[in-house]
């Protein structure tokens, strides 16, 4: 069933539109307000490093949950079970390491970008690799998230989803480009609250319409295998419990150690203590949020088992929760829920646009492409880069709307694994070893890129069968990072000890003054 036909079945409701307009007006107003305060790149990128920990923590939550949480997590639970949640439950384990090790690294000195560390530790080539790899992944993520948030808006209005993608993309870009990181963080706080209100409202409506309430959800869901977390066999070709758990650990290590969206918030906090407080708050709330939205997906599945709807069988997994919102939630309140979906996307998209602008300015323009200019020039260029990122985001979302996929959450994992490269290995060897020098890191990078290309072609089915490695695409990222570490360590064994002074650049020398 097409979006236009779905919209005709739903019927357009002015109260829903009114709720959405009020929310969007508030967001736009905040962008205009904060735009007046941006007179330097330091303020545009970091808000003068003066944010309280609680605001940073909620902003980190808003950035990570995105519309993948609001739509794709319920879709994954509806279509399959809870196995994809397992990766997120590993977050607190990695958060402890981040609080103890990673945050002090990034708050040393006057850094702005995560990849400045790679330049200090390994030199130009690894810094460029990290910068370009991050930009690629963020551009893919931007398109994916914008596509998801456009689904319910398209259903509500009956407009072609491509027109919705363009309209929503332009709006999000407006307040992000105008307001900088200050607008991003404070709108993230509001958007996180709106997202939770939308989720709680949907959950409450389902509970009121199920004769057996929450108990019936667990009874029917358990009978249908909806709470399964995957097989406990160790099988590289399947999404087993251990596969997804290992992916989660690798994913969160990568995010906490090298994701500019997170690192920028570590740096923007007003103190080391506030940065650690933010990470603790985020880690607790994130696990609870993700679990709640998987539960909502199971609730929707049980709801349609008890109250069958013929239209549901013609919908893709990612469309079922929006269909529920637009057909079961009362007018006006459905607009609030859709605002929650949009809030989830906006809090993620604005962060990615701002972080792309930051790393391109700090890691590409200032050192190489346009060195020695005044700060006003870099501030103008930062906004121009944000405009370019926004245009690519819209193009990517239109592309995602045209391809087949099991669910966007599943597609997200595949993309992260295949295109994630070996950023984690770079940062881990940088943090925890003294022996690995610039040459070993560059040779390791070259080998890892070759492995990444081979595994990407192999899992994509673009190689002859006898050249194909029989593993799930989820494993590509892990194997690429292991290949980098193995090659870099092997080269360092032949080269001997690293002659460079590494004051402040490893866990063993962090307290040494440069």
C-alpha positions in Angstrom: 0.0 0.0 0.0 1.4 3.4 -1.0 1.8 6.4 1.4 -0.9 8.2 -0.5 -3.4 5.4 -0.2 -2.5 5.1 3.5 -3.1 8.8 4.0 -6.5 8.5 2.4 -7.4 5.7 4.8 -6.2 7.7 7.8 -7.9 11.1 7.0 -6.1 14.3 7.6 -6.8 15.9 11.0 -6.2 19.6 11.6 -5.6 19.2 15.3 -2.6 17.0 14.6 -1.2 19.6 12.2 -1.8 22.3 14.8 0.2 20.4 17.4 3.1 19.9 15.0 3.1 23.5 14.0 3.3 24.7 17.6 6.3 22.3 18.2 8.1 23.4 15.0 7.5 27.1 15.7 9.2 26.6 19.1 12.2 24.9 17.6 12.6 27.6 14.9 12.3 30.3 17.5 15.2 28.7 19.5 17.4 28.6 16.4 16.8 32.3 15.8 17.4 33.2 19.4 20.7 31.4 19.7 21.9 32.7 16.2 22.3 36.1 17.8 25.0 34.8 20.2 27.3 33.2 17.6 30.2 35.6 17.0 33.0 33.0 17.0 33.8 29.4 16.0 34.5 28.6 19.7 30.9 29.6 20.5 29.4 28.1 17.4 31.1 24.7 17.9 31.3 24.5 21.7 29.2 27.1 23.3 32.3 28.5 25.1 32.6 25.1 26.9 30.1 26.1 29.5 27.2 23.6 29.4 25.9 21.9 32.6 26.2 18.2 32.9 22.5 17.4 33.0 21.9 19.3 29.7 24.8 17.6 28.0 23.5 14.2 29.2 20.0 14.8 27.8 21.5 16.1 24.6 23.6 13.0 24.3 20.4 11.0 24.8 18.5 12.9 22.2 21.4 12.6 19.7 21.7 8.8 20.0 18.0 7.8 20.2 16.9 9.5 16.9 14.0 8.3 14.9 15.8 4.9 14.8 14.6 4.5 18.4 11.1 5.9 17.9 10.3 4.0 14.6 13.0 1.4 13.8 13.3 -0.1 17.2 9.5 -0.8 17.5 9.7 -2.1 13.8 12.5 -4.5 14.7 10.6 -5.8 17.8 7.4 -6.1 15.7 9.0 -7.9 12.8 11.4 -10.1 14.7 12.2 -10.0 18.5 14.4 -8.2 21.0 17.8 -9.5 19.8 18.8 -6.1 18.4 18.3 -4.5 21.8 21.2 -6.6 23.2 23.8 -4.4 21.5 22.5 -1.4 23.3 22.5 -3.1 26.7 26.3 -3.2 26.6 26.5 0.6 26.8 27.0 0.9 30.6 30.1 -1.4 30.4 31.7 0.9 27.9 30.6 4.0 29.7 32.7 3.1 32.7 35.8 3.1 30.5 34.8 6.4 28.9 34.3 8.1 32.3 37.7 6.9 33.5 39.8 7.1 30.3 38.3 8.7 27.3 36.9 11.9 28.7 40.2 13.1 30.3 41.9 12.5 27.0 39.6 14.7 25.0 39.4 17.4 27.7 43.2 17.9 27.8 44.4 21.1 26.2 42.1 23.2 24.0 40.9 20.6 21.5 37.7 20.9 19.5 37.6 17.7 17.4 38.2 14.1 18.2 40.5 13.7 15.3 42.9 16.3 16.6 44.0 13.6 18.9 44.8 11.3 16.0 46.9 14.0 14.5 48.9 14.5 17.7 49.4 10.8 18.2 49.9 9.4 14.7 50.2 12.4 12.3 48.4 13.7 9.3 47.3 10.5 7.4 45.4 8.8 10.4 43.8 12.2 11.2 42.6 12.6 7.6 41.4 9.0 7.6 39.4 9.5 10.8 37.9 12.7 9.6 36.8 11.4 6.2 35.5 8.1 7.7 33.4 10.0 10.2 32.0 12.4 7.6 31.0 9.5 5.4 29.2 7.6 8.2 27.4 10.7 9.4 26.2 11.6 5.9 24.8 8.0 5.6 23.2 8.4 9.0 21.6 11.7 8.2 19.9 10.3 5.1 18.6 7.2 7.1 17.2 9.2 10.0 15.5 11.9 7.8 13.8 9.1 5.8 12.4 7.5 8.9 11.0 10.7 10.3 9.3 11.5 6.9 7.2 8.3 7.0 4.5 9.4 9.5 4.4 13.0 8.1 3.8 11.5 4.6 1.1 9.3 6.0 -0.6 12.2 7.8 -0.6 14.6 4.9 -0.7 12.2 1.9 2.2 14.2 0.4 4.8 12.3 -1.6 7.5 11.2 0.8 10.2 12.9 -1.3 8.5 16.3 -0.8 8.2 15.6 2.9 11.9 14.7 3.1 12.8 18.0 1.4 10.5 20.1 3.6 11.6 18.5 6.9 15.2 18.5 5.9 15.2 22.2 5.1 13.5 23.1 8.4 15.9 21.1 10.5 18.8 22.6 8.7 17.5 26.1 9.3 17.7 26.2 13.1 20.9 24.1 13.2 22.8 26.3 10.8 21.6 29.4 12.5 22.0 28.5 16.2 25.1 26.3 16.3 25.9 23.9 19.1 24.0 26.0 21.6 20.7 25.6 19.6 21.5 21.9 19.1 22.0 21.1 22.8 19.1 23.1 24.2 16.7 22.0 21.5 17.9 18.4 22.2 16.8 18.7 25.8 13.3 19.7 24.8 13.1 17.1 22.0 14.1 14.3 24.4 11.3 15.2 26.7 8.8 15.4 23.8 9.9 12.0 22.5 9.3 10.4 25.9 5.9 12.0 26.2 5.0 10.6 22.7 6.2 7.1 23.7 4.4 7.1 27.0 1.1 8.3 25.3 1.2 5.4 22.8 2.0 2.9 25.5 -0.9 4.1 27.6 -3.4 3.9 24.7 -2.4 0.3 24.0 -2.7 -0.7 27.6 -6.2 0.8 27.8 -7.3 -1.1 24.7 -5.9 -4.5 25.6 -8.3 -6.5 27.9 -5.4 -8.1 29.7 -3.2 -5.0 29.9 0.6 -5.5 30.2 0.2 -9.1 31.3 -1.4 -9.9 28.0 1.5 -8.3 26.2 3.9 -10.6 27.9 1.7 -13.6 27.5 1.0 -13.2 23.8 4.5 -11.9 23.0 6.2 -14.8 24.8 4.0 -17.3 23.0 5.0 -15.7 19.6 8.7 -15.6 20.6 8.8 -11.8 20.6 11.0 -11.5 23.7 13.7 -13.8 22.3 17.2 -12.4 22.3 18.7 -14.7 19.7 20.5 -18.0 19.8 23.3 -18.5 22.3 25.3 -20.4 19.7 28.5 -18.8 18.5 27.8 -18.5 14.7 29.5 -15.8 12.6 26.8 -16.0 9.9 23.7 -15.4 12.1 22.5 -12.6 14.5 23.1 -14.7 17.6 23.1 -13.2 21.1 26.9 -13.2 21.1 27.2 -11.7 17.7 24.9 -8.8 18.6 26.5 -8.3 22.1 30.0 -8.1 20.6 28.8 -5.7 18.0 27.3 -3.6 20.7 30.6 -3.4 22.6 32.5 -2.5 19.5 29.8 0.1 18.5 29.9 1.8 21.9 33.7 1.7 22.1 33.7 3.4 18.8 31.1 6.0 19.7 32.7 6.9 23.1 36.2 7.0 21.7 35.8 8.6 18.2 32.3 9.9 17.5 32.5 13.7 17.2 28.8 13.9 18.3 29.8 12.6 21.7 33.3 13.9 22.0 32.1 17.4 21.2 29.8 17.2 24.2 32.6 15.9 26.4 34.5 19.1 25.5 31.5 21.4 25.7 30.8 20.6 29.3 32.0 23.3 31.8 34.2 20.9 33.7 35.6 17.3 33.8 33.1 16.5 36.6 30.2 17.8 34.5 31.3 15.8 31.5 31.4 12.6 33.6 28.0 13.4 35.2 26.6 13.9 31.7 27.9 10.5 30.5 26.6 8.7 33.6 23.1 10.3 33.2 23.0 9.4 29.5 24.1 5.8 30.0 21.3 5.2 32.5 18.5 6.9 30.6 19.5 5.5 27.2 19.2 1.8 28.3 15.8 2.5 29.8 14.7 4.4 26.7 15.8 1.8 24.2 14.2 -1.0 26.2 10.9 1.0 26.5 10.7 1.4 22.7 11.3 -2.2 22.0 8.5 -2.9 24.5 6.3 -0.5 22.5 7.0 -2.5 19.3 5.9 -5.7 21.0 2.9 -4.0 22.4 1.9 -2.9 18.9 2.3 -6.5 17.7 0.1 -7.8 20.4 -2.4 -5.0 19.8 -2.9 -6.1 16.2 -3.1 -9.7 17.3 -6.1 -8.8 19.5 -7.5 -6.1 17.2 -6.7 -7.2 13.7 -6.5 -4.6 11.0 -6.5 -5.7 7.3 -4.4 -2.7 6.3 -1.4 -3.8 8.4 -0.6 -6.9 6.3 0.2 -4.6 3.4 2.6 -2.3 5.4 6.4 -2.6 5.7 7.7 -3.0 9.3 8.8 0.7 9.5 5.3 1.9 8.6 3.3 -0.1 11.1 3.9 2.1 14.2 3.2 5.3 12.3 -0.1 3.6 11.1 -1.0 2.8 14.7 -0.3 6.4 15.7 -2.4 7.9 13.0 -5.4 5.5 13.4 -5.5 4.8 17.1 -4.3 7.9 18.8 -6.9 10.7 19.1 -6.6 13.8 17.0 -4.3 16.4 18.5 -2.6 13.8 20.7 -1.4 12.0 17.5 0.1 15.3 16.5 2.0 15.3 19.8 3.3 11.8 19.1 4.4 12.7 15.6 6.1 15.7 17.1 7.9 13.1 19.3 9.0 11.3 16.2 10.2 14.5 14.6 11.9 15.5 17.9 13.8 12.1 17.9 15.0 12.8 14.4 15.8 16.5 14.8 17.9 15.9 17.9 20.0 13.4 16.0 20.1 15.3 12.7 21.1 18.6 14.1 24.0 17.1 16.0 25.3 15.3 13.0 25.1 18.4 10.8 26.9 20.5 13.4 29.6 17.8 14.0 30.3 17.5 10.2 30.6 21.3 10.1 33.0 21.2 13.1 35.4 18.5 11.8 35.5 19.8 8.3 36.4 23.3 9.6 38.8 22.1 12.3 40.4 19.1 10.7 40.4 20.1 7.0 40.0 23.8 6.5 42.2 25.2 9.2 45.2 22.9 8.8 45.2 22.3 5.0 42.5 23.7 2.8 42.4 27.3 4.0 45.0 27.9 6.8 45.8 31.2 8.4 42.4 32.9 7.9 40.6 35.0 10.5 37.9 33.5 12.7 35.1 35.2 10.9 36.0 33.4 7.7 35.9 30.0 9.5 32.5 30.8 11.0 31.1 31.6 7.6 32.6 28.4 6.1 31.2 26.4 9.0 27.7 27.5 8.1 28.3 26.9 4.4 29.5 23.3 5.2 26.4 22.8 7.3 24.3 23.8 4.3 26.1 21.4 2.0 25.7 18.6 4.6 22.0 19.3 4.8 21.6 19.0 1.0 23.4 15.7 1.0 21.2 14.6 3.9 18.1 15.2 1.8 19.5 13.4 -1.2 20.4 10.4 1.0 16.9 10.2 2.5 15.3 10.2 -0.9 17.7 7.3 -1.9 16.7 5.3 1.3 13.1 5.8 0.5 13.5 3.9 -2.8 15.3 0.7 -1.6 14.0 -2.5 -0.1 15.1 -3.4 3.5 14.0 -5.7 6.4 13.9 -2.7 8.7 16.0 0.5 9.0 17.5 -0.8 12.3 18.9 -3.8 10.5 20.1 -1.7 7.6 21.8 0.7 10.1 23.9 -2.1 11.5 25.0 -3.3 8.1 26.0 0.3 7.1 28.0 0.8 10.3 29.9 -2.4 10.0 30.7 -2.1 6.3 31.6 1.6 6.3 32.9 2.0 9.9 36.5 1.3 9.0 39.0 0.9 11.8 38.5 4.1 13.8 38.2 2.1 17.0 41.5 0.3 16.4 43.2 3.7 15.8 42.0 5.2 19.0 42.5 2.1 21.1 46.2 1.7 20.0 46.7 5.4 20.5 45.3 5.4 24.0 46.7 2.1 25.3 50.1 1.6 23.6 53.3 3.5 23.4 55.0 1.2 20.9 52.8 2.0 17.8 54.3 4.9 15.9 53.1 6.8 12.9 54.6 4.4 10.3 53.0 1.3 12.0 49.7 3.1 12.1 49.8 4.1 8.4 50.8 0.6 7.2 48.0 -0.9 9.5 45.5 1.5 7.9 46.5 0.5 4.4 46.0 -3.1 5.2 42.7 -2.5 7.0 41.3 -0.6 4.0 42.1 -3.5 1.7 40.4 -5.9 4.2 37.4 -3.6 4.5 37.0 -3.4 0.7 37.2 -7.2 0.3 34.7 -7.9 3.1 32.3 -5.2 1.9 32.4 -6.8 -1.6 32.1 -10.3 -0.1 29.1 -9.6 2.1 27.5 -7.5 -0.6 27.5 -10.6 -2.9 29.7 -8.9 -5.5 32.4 -11.6 -5.6 32.4 -15.1 -7.0 31.2 -17.7 -4.4 34.6 -19.3 -4.1 36.1 -15.9 -3.1 33.4 -15.1 -0.6 33.9 -15.3 3.2 30.8 -16.8 4.8 30.1 -14.3 7.5 27.3 -11.9 8.3 27.9 -8.3 7.3 27.6 -7.4 11.0 31.1 -8.8 11.5 32.8 -6.7 8.9 33.6 -3.8 11.3 35.1 -6.1 14.0 37.3 -8.0 11.5 38.5 -4.7 9.9 39.5 -3.3 13.3 41.2 -6.6 14.3 43.1 -6.6 11.0 44.4 -3.0 11.6 45.5 -3.9 15.2 47.3 -7.1 14.1 49.1 -5.4 11.2 50.1 -2.3 13.2 51.4 -4.3 16.1 53.3 -6.7 13.8 55.0 -3.8 12.0 55.9 -2.2 15.4 57.6 -5.4 16.5 60.0 -5.1 13.5 60.5 -1.4 14.0 61.3 -1.4 17.6 60.3 1.1 20.3 58.6 4.3 19.4 61.2 7.1 19.6 58.6 9.9 19.9 57.7 11.6 23.2 54.1 10.8 24.0 53.4 13.1 26.9 49.7 13.3 27.5 48.9 11.0 24.6 48.5 7.6 26.2 47.0 6.2 29.4 50.6 5.7 30.6 51.7 9.3 30.0 48.4 11.2 30.4 49.6 13.0 33.6 52.9 14.0 32.1 53.1 17.6 30.9 54.1 18.1 27.2 
